[in-house]
């Protein structure tokens, strides 16, 4: 760790450190992202009537959850 990072715990530093993917993980990550893109398109095609804020909120939550799921999957592949 650099001089300025001495007050940061090793666990915290390791949590946010960038990691390189193993060669075999690149294919898996691409597959996860591809599947997520297909699902994103399905969610994006949900018809939300004007003024139906509840339906719009649910679509936004679905997209946010999908983004989070992909993020965690990529992070898991980076820890292999």
C-alpha positions, 0 to 999 in steps of 0.5 A: 500500500502507498504511504497515504493508505496506511490508515486504511485496513488491508481488508478495506483496501482489498475490497475496493482494489481492482482485479484482473480476470482470469482468461476463462472468466472473460468468456463467462463475464461476456455471457452474463452481460449478454444475458443481462442485455437480453433481460434489460430489453425485455424489461425496457419493453414493458409498457408503462401507461402515462401517469402510472408512477407505480409501474414506472418505479417497478421498471426502474427497480427491475433495471437497478436490480439487474445492474446490481446482479451483474456487478456482483457476478462480475465481482465473483468471477474476479475473485476466482 
